[in-house]
Each structure stands twice: as structure tokens, then as C-alpha cells.
Amino acid sequence: MEGLPPVITWPPLQTLMRLTLALAVGLFVGLEREWRGKEAGLRTFGFASLLGGLGGLLGPPFALLSIALLGVLITFLNWQSLRSEGTTELTTSAALLVTGFTGVLCGLGHTVTPAAVAVTAAGLLTWKERLAAFSHQITAEELRSAILLAILAFAIYPALPAQPVDPWGLIAPRAAWVTVILIAAIGFVNYLLWKGFGARGVEMTGFLGGLVNSTVTVTEMANRVRESAGRLLDVAYRGVMLATAAMALRNAVLLGLLSFGAFVDSALPLVLILLSSTGLALVRARAPAKAESEAPTLPLKSPFSLLSALKFGLIFLALQAVGTVGQNLLGRFGFYAVSAVGGLVSSASAVASAAALCSHGTITPAVAGMGAIIASLASAGINFVLVARVSEQRSLTLRLGRSLGVVVILGLVGAFVQTRLPGMLH
């Protein structure tokens, strides 16, 4: 008769450390359940994690057996809760399963992952009221927008071809979609900030709105100036200047994320546009402003929409294709002309298109940076045109004309110096 198999030998210190970590993970998660007075509390979670840890030490079959035994325990827990209170312990059951799996990870030798999962699980349990209150405050439109953004990022993007789909190499769907996702994400984050802070002042409203779309922001402010018969001149002026500053900041961030080389070759003029717009926004009118009504509320009804995504995507593809053709037929001056027109429509799309062309090697970083500068200056110029046509206030038009003129001049000076920097450094 054969003898019994030899006893498995484990390194004592290493085994003790794994089981100790498993116990600590279980106690950490169970502390919150104990504080809430749940049937499964500190000791139950500690035992569940230790069970998973032992299963991990013994090997995959025993790890699966430990999770199965934990499932039996959860079944009895919910059966007892149904008998006594008429409800189930779904959250506690889910937490026990997660804790059991973290114990298995500890038994297998993992350290960072089970600790991070335990902290996350404890946070989800502790922030129950805050998460519930937050979810109840979300509107149906915001929820749909968040789901749509997730679909665009995690469902559609991986399915798009990474290489151009046309024989001329003009249309690269995945590159265009990255820009759509990026612009949508910036708009979504800005919407959350705007909703959290509210319209406490036209300065914040103008800056946050300018991150999404400076044209919409400036148009809305000009409408409010006309409707208030000039009572919002001073604050509208500051709001427009801050919207221009936000536009420059957003374009710089887009360049930095999509093409760092193009960002370096356009950093100086973009910084000058940002600083000059911000500085001029802080300059108050010499005469005391008239009584001002409430700050304008921007029409950001939805943080994101499919129409917005398609619009930015189509603009980006069109600018990318036209920019490539212009570059091939007319050289860099054709691309600059396309950037100027694109800046009047959507400087974000024009800047993203320039960065994408640069990353693909179609244009140099210097040309892409200059195209981004031209698009940003064109966007600042169209802000003046919008105010002049919509606000119907000559004093505001003149004041903005002077300030935006200074911004454009400084941007042009910065662009001139930027083009001379490589030669000056040599």
C-alpha cells in the first residue's frame, strides 16, 4: 500500500505575511459593516478573507472551493435576513464575495491589488448616502450623456480602423475619434464644474463656458448685454476676455496631449494670449458700472450629445482632409489658410486637426504649431465680431476691440519670436 503524499511545506514568514494581509483586508472592509450594525460584520469578513487566503495558498482548485463555500454562507445570510426582516443583504453579500476574492489574491502572493480593492470596497460602503444623493441628483439627460460618452470611448473607438481608410491617406477614423472623445470629455468635466459652482459670477461662467465653446459663450453674453440695455457691460467684457483665455488654455492642452512637439512650437504665443486675456479681464472700468443683474446663465443644457460628437468629428475630418490637400498643393500656406477658416468655426477642431497631422508626419511640428496659433487668433477675432453684431452696444464693442486687438497683436509678436527662437538659440 502506498503511503500518504508528503506534506506541503510553505515558507513560514511568507505564509504568515500573506495570511496577515488577508485578515487585515477582511477586517478593514468588515469594520464598516460592523459600524452599521449588519449581521455580517468584523469577524465574518475577517473569516471570509482568511478562507480565501487559505484557498489561494492551497492552489486554484481550493481557491474555487473557498469561493463556493463563501457562496453557501451568503445564501444562509440572505435566507436569515428574509425570515427576520423580509429583505435581502445584497450589498453585504457583494462585499463578502469581493472580500473573499481579495483573500484569494493575498494567498496567491498579491499585495497591492487586494489592498486597493479593499480600500475601494470600503469607500463604496462608507459613501452610501453621498453616492445615493449624487445619483438622485443626476438628470436623465446627464445619465444618457455619460453612457454615450462611455460608448464612444470603450465600444466604438476599439472597433475603428487605426490606419487611413482611403487611398490618399486623408481619413483616419481612429485618430478623428480620439479628438471627438477628448473634446467631449473636456466638455463633460467642464459641465460638472459649472453645475457644481453655478453662475456665481460672469468671470467663472465665461471661463468655464470658454473651455467648452467660446463662440457659444460670447454669443450668449452679447445677447444678455442687449437684453439688459447695457447694464452688464463691465461684467460681459470680463467674461468675454476670460472666455478667450479659456480658449487659449484649452487649445494648449489639446496640443500638449495630441502632439507635444507642436505644443512646444506654439507655447509662447498661446501663453501670451492666455496671460494678456486674463490680465485685461482683471482691469475694471474707470467709471462705476451700472447696476448689474444676475450673471448670464450659459445654455449648457446637456454635457454631451451625439450631435456635438458628430459635428466635431466631421469638422475635424474635413479640416484634416482639406489641410492635407492644402499642404500638398499649396504648401504650408494652404494649411495656414485652412487653419484660419477652421478657427472661425471651431478652434478646438482646427487645433486638434493640426496636431493629428503633425503626429502622422504630414506636417512638421513648427507648421502645426503655427496653424494652431492662427486658429486661436481667428477665434479671438470672431469673438469681437460676434459682440459687435449681437450686443448693439458701441461702448462694449470699442472696449473689446481695443483689448482683443492687444491680444491679437501680442499673439502675432509671440508667433514672430517663436519662429525666430531656433535661430536665436543657435
C-alpha positions in Angstrom: 0.0 0.0 0.0 1.3 3.4 -0.9 1.9 5.9 1.8 0.3 9.3 2.2 1.5 12.1 0.0 4.2 14.3 1.5 3.1 17.3 3.5 3.2 20.6 1.6 5.8 22.9 3.1 5.3 26.6 3.0 7.9 29.3 3.9 6.7 30.3 7.4 7.4 34.0 7.1 6.0 34.4 3.6 2.9 32.4 4.5 2.3 34.4 7.7 2.6 37.7 5.8 0.0 36.5 3.2 -2.5 35.4 5.8 -2.0 38.5 7.8 -2.7 40.7 4.8 -5.8 38.6 4.1 -7.0 39.1 7.6 -6.3 42.8 7.5 -8.1 43.2 4.3 -11.2 41.4 5.7 -11.2 43.4 8.9 -10.8 46.7 7.0 -13.9 46.1 4.9 -15.9 44.5 7.7 -15.3 47.4 10.0 -17.8 49.5 8.1 -20.4 46.7 8.1 -19.9 46.3 11.9 -20.4 50.1 12.4 -23.7 49.9 10.5 -24.9 47.0 12.7 -25.1 44.4 10.0 -25.3 40.7 10.7 -22.1 40.1 8.8 -19.6 42.3 10.5 -16.0 42.5 11.5 -15.4 38.8 12.3 -17.4 37.4 9.4 -15.5 39.5 6.9 -12.2 38.5 8.6 -13.1 34.8 8.3 -14.2 35.2 4.7 -10.9 36.8 3.7 -8.9 34.2 5.6 -10.9 31.4 3.9 -10.0 32.9 0.5 -6.3 33.3 1.6 -6.1 29.6 2.6 -7.7 28.7 -0.7 -5.1 30.7 -2.6 -2.3 29.1 -0.7 -3.6 25.6 -1.5 -4.0 26.3 -5.2 -6.6 27.1 -7.8 -9.0 24.2 -7.1 -9.1 25.1 -3.4 -9.5 28.8 -4.2 -12.6 28.0 -6.2 -13.8 25.8 -3.4 -13.4 28.6 -0.9 -15.4 31.0 -3.0 -18.1 28.3 -3.4 -18.2 27.8 0.4 -18.5 31.6 0.8 -21.5 31.5 -1.6 -23.2 28.9 0.7 -22.6 31.3 3.6 -24.1 34.2 1.7 -27.1 32.1 0.9 -27.7 31.4 4.5 -27.2 35.0 5.4 -29.9 36.2 2.9 -32.2 33.4 4.0 -32.0 34.5 7.6 -32.4 38.2 6.6 -35.6 37.3 4.6 -37.0 35.4 7.6 -36.3 38.1 10.1 -36.7 41.4 8.2 -38.2 40.4 4.9 -35.2 41.9 2.9 -32.0 40.6 1.4 -28.5 41.8 2.2 -27.4 42.3 -1.4 -24.7 44.9 -0.6 -23.2 42.9 2.2 -23.3 39.8 0.0 -21.4 41.5 -2.8 -18.9 42.9 -0.3 -18.3 39.4 1.1 -17.7 38.0 -2.4 -15.2 40.8 -3.2 -13.5 40.2 0.2 -13.3 36.5 -0.5 -11.6 37.1 -3.8 -9.2 39.6 -2.3 -8.3 36.9 0.3 -7.5 34.6 -2.6 -5.3 37.2 -4.2 -3.4 37.6 -0.9 -3.0 33.8 -0.7 -1.5 33.8 -4.2 1.1 36.4 -3.2 -0.5 39.6 -4.4 -0.2 42.7 -2.2 -1.1 46.0 -4.0 -4.2 44.7 -5.8 -6.1 43.3 -2.8 -5.2 46.3 -0.7 -6.5 48.7 -3.4 -9.7 46.6 -3.9 -10.3 46.6 -0.1 -9.9 50.4 0.1 -12.3 50.8 -2.9 -14.9 48.5 -1.4 -14.8 50.2 2.0 -15.2 53.5 0.2 -18.2 52.3 -1.7 -19.8 51.1 1.5 -18.9 54.2 3.5 -20.1 56.7 0.9 -23.5 55.1 0.6 -25.5 58.2 1.4 -23.4 60.5 -0.7 -23.5 58.2 -3.7 -27.2 57.8 -3.4 -27.7 61.6 -3.1 -25.5 62.1 -6.1 -27.3 59.5 -8.2 -30.7 61.1 -7.3 -29.5 64.5 -8.5 -28.4 63.2 -11.9 -30.9 64.1 -14.6 -31.9 61.6 -17.4 -30.1 63.8 -19.9 -26.9 63.7 -17.9 -27.1 59.9 -17.4 -27.7 59.4 -21.2 -24.7 61.7 -22.0 -22.4 59.8 -19.6 -23.4 56.5 -21.1 -23.0 57.8 -24.6 -19.5 59.1 -23.8 -18.6 55.7 -22.4 -19.9 54.0 -25.6 -17.9 56.4 -27.7 -14.7 55.7 -25.7 -14.9 52.0 -24.9 -17.2 50.5 -27.6 -16.8 52.4 -30.8 -13.2 53.5 -30.6 -11.6 50.0 -30.4 -13.7 48.9 -33.4 -12.4 51.7 -35.6 -9.5 51.1 -38.0 -6.3 52.6 -36.9 -5.0 53.2 -40.4 -6.4 55.5 -43.1 -9.3 54.0 -45.0 -8.9 56.0 -48.2 -6.1 55.5 -50.8 -4.8 59.1 -50.3 -4.4 58.7 -46.5 -6.7 61.6 -45.7 -9.2 59.9 -43.4 -8.0 58.1 -40.3 -11.2 57.2 -38.3 -9.5 56.3 -35.0 -7.4 59.4 -34.9 -10.5 61.5 -35.6 -12.4 59.6 -32.9 -9.7 60.3 -30.3 -10.3 64.0 -30.9 -14.0 63.6 -30.5 -13.6 61.7 -27.2 -11.1 64.3 -25.9 -13.3 67.3 -26.7 -16.3 65.6 -25.3 -14.5 64.6 -22.1 -13.3 68.2 -21.6 -16.8 69.5 -22.1 -18.2 66.9 -19.7 -15.8 67.8 -16.9 -16.4 71.5 -17.5 -20.2 70.8 -17.3 -19.8 69.1 -13.9 -17.7 72.1 -12.6 -20.2 74.6 -14.0 -23.1 72.7 -12.4 -21.3 72.4 -9.0 -20.2 76.1 -8.8 -23.2 77.6 -10.6 -23.2 81.0 -12.2 -21.7 82.9 -9.2 -20.2 85.5 -11.5 -19.7 86.1 -15.1 -16.0 85.6 -14.8 -16.3 82.0 -13.8 -19.2 81.5 -16.2 -17.2 82.9 -19.1 -14.0 80.9 -18.3 -15.8 77.6 -17.8 -18.0 78.2 -20.8 -15.0 79.1 -22.9 -13.5 75.7 -22.2 -16.4 74.1 -24.0 -17.1 76.6 -26.8 -16.0 80.3 -26.6 -18.3 81.2 -29.5 -21.4 80.0 -27.6 -20.2 81.8 -24.5 -19.6 85.1 -26.2 -22.8 85.0 -28.2 -24.8 84.3 -25.0 -23.1 87.2 -23.1 -23.7 89.6 -26.0 -27.4 88.6 -26.0 -27.6 89.3 -22.3 -26.0 92.7 -22.8 -28.6 93.6 -25.4 -31.5 92.3 -23.3 -30.3 94.3 -20.2 -29.9 97.5 -22.2 -26.2 97.8 -21.3 -26.4 97.0 -17.6 -24.0 94.1 -18.0 -21.2 95.9 -20.0 -18.4 95.6 -17.4 -19.0 92.0 -16.4 -19.7 90.9 -20.0 -16.4 92.5 -21.0 -14.6 90.4 -18.4 -16.5 87.3 -19.3 -15.6 87.6 -23.0 -11.9 88.1 -22.2 -11.9 85.1 -19.8 -13.6 83.0 -22.4 -10.8 84.0 -24.8 -8.3 83.0 -22.2 -10.0 79.7 -21.7 -10.0 79.1 -25.4 -6.2 79.5 -25.5 -5.8 77.2 -22.5 -8.0 74.5 -24.0 -6.1 74.7 -27.3 -2.8 74.4 -25.5 -4.0 71.4 -23.6 -5.2 69.7 -26.8 -1.8 70.3 -28.5 0.1 69.0 -25.4 -2.0 65.8 -25.4 -2.0 65.1 -29.1 1.4 66.5 -30.3 3.9 67.7 -27.7 6.2 68.9 -30.5 3.6 71.2 -31.9 2.8 72.5 -28.4 6.5 73.4 -27.9 6.5 75.3 -31.2 3.4 77.3 -30.3 3.8 77.7 -26.5 4.9 81.3 -26.4 2.1 82.9 -28.4 -0.5 80.8 -26.7 0.8 81.8 -23.3 0.8 85.4 -24.3 -2.8 85.1 -25.5 -3.7 83.5 -22.2 -1.9 85.9 -20.0 -3.0 89.1 -21.8 -6.6 88.0 -22.0 -6.6 87.2 -18.3 -4.8 90.4 -17.3 -7.2 92.6 -19.4 -10.1 90.8 -17.9 -9.0 92.0 -14.4 -8.9 95.6 -15.5 -12.0 97.3 -14.2 -13.8 100.2 -15.9 -12.8 103.6 -14.6 -16.4 104.7 -14.2 -18.5 102.8 -11.8 -20.6 100.2 -13.5 -24.3 100.4 -13.6 -26.5 98.2 -11.5 -25.9 94.7 -12.8 -28.5 92.0 -12.9 -27.7 88.4 -12.4 -24.8 86.8 -14.2 -25.6 85.2 -17.5 -26.5 81.5 -17.4 -25.0 79.7 -20.3 -27.1 77.3 -22.4 -25.2 74.2 -21.3 -28.4 72.1 -21.1 -26.5 68.8 -21.9 -22.9 68.0 -21.1 -22.6 65.9 -24.2 -24.7 64.9 -27.2 -24.3 62.7 -30.2 -24.9 65.7 -32.5 -22.0 67.5 -30.8 -19.8 64.5 -31.3 -20.7 64.1 -35.0 -20.2 67.8 -35.5 -16.7 67.9 -34.1 -15.8 64.7 -35.8 -17.0 65.9 -39.2 -15.3 69.3 -38.7 -12.1 67.5 -37.7 -12.1 65.1 -40.7 -12.9 67.9 -43.1 -10.1 70.1 -41.7 -7.7 67.2 -41.7 -8.5 66.3 -45.3 -8.5 69.9 -46.6 -5.4 70.6 -44.6 -3.6 67.7 -46.1 -4.7 68.6 -49.6 -3.8 72.3 -49.0 -0.4 71.2 -47.6 0.3 69.0 -50.7 -0.9 71.6 -53.3 -0.1 74.9 -51.7 2.5 74.0 -49.1 2.3 75.3 -45.6 0.4 78.5 -46.6 -2.5 76.4 -47.8 -2.6 74.7 -44.4 -2.5 78.1 -42.7 -5.5 79.3 -44.7 -7.4 76.2 -43.7 -6.5 76.8 -40.1 -7.7 80.4 -40.2 -11.1 79.3 -41.6 -11.3 76.4 -39.1 -10.6 78.8 -36.2 -13.6 80.8 -37.2 -15.8 77.7 -37.0 -14.2 75.6 -34.2 -10.7 76.4 -33.0 -10.7 73.2 -31.0 -11.2 71.1 -34.1 -8.7 73.1 -36.1 -6.0 72.7 -33.4 -6.7 69.0 -33.0 -6.5 68.5 -36.7 -3.2 70.3 -36.8 -1.9 68.1 -34.0 -3.1 64.9 -35.7 -1.5 65.9 -39.0 1.8 66.5 -37.1 1.6 63.2 -35.3 1.2 61.4 -38.6 4.2 63.1 -40.1 2.1 65.0 -42.7 3.3 68.4 -41.4 6.2 69.5 -39.2 5.7 70.5 -35.5 6.5 74.1 -36.5 3.8 74.2 -39.2 1.3 72.5 -36.9 2.1 75.0 -34.1 1.7 77.9 -36.4 -1.6 76.6 -37.6 -2.8 76.3 -34.0 -1.8 79.9 -33.4 -3.6 81.1 -36.4 -6.8 79.2 -35.4 -6.6 80.6 -31.9 -6.2 84.2 -33.2 -9.0 83.7 -35.6 -11.2 82.5 -32.7 -10.3 85.6 -30.7 -11.1 87.8 -33.7 -14.5 86.2 -34.3 -15.4 87.0 -30.6 -15.1 90.7 -31.4 -17.3 90.3 -34.5 -20.0 88.5 -32.5 -20.1 91.1 -29.8 -20.3 93.9 -32.3 -23.2 92.4 -34.2 -25.2 91.0 -31.3 -24.8 93.3 -28.3 -25.7 96.5 -30.1 -23.5 98.4 -27.5 -20.9 100.7 -29.1 -19.0 101.2 -25.8 -18.6 97.5 -25.2 -17.6 96.9 -28.9 -14.9 99.6 -28.7 -13.5 98.4 -25.4 -13.4 94.8 -26.6 -11.9 95.9 -29.9 -9.0 97.6 -28.0 -8.5 94.6 -25.7 -8.8 91.9 -28.3 -6.6 93.9 -30.6 -3.9 93.9 -27.9 -4.3 90.1 -27.5 -4.1 89.5 -31.3 -1.0 91.8 -31.6 0.7 90.0 -28.7 -0.1 86.7 -30.2 1.4 87.8 -33.5 4.5 89.1 -31.8 4.8 85.8 -29.9 4.4 83.9 -33.2 7.2 86.0 -34.8 9.5 85.4 -31.8 8.6 81.7 -31.8 9.7 81.3 -35.4 13.0 83.1 -34.6 13.7 81.1 -31.5 15.5 78.1 -33.2 17.9 80.6 -35.0 18.4 82.6 -31.8 19.3 79.5 -29.8 21.9 78.6 -32.4 
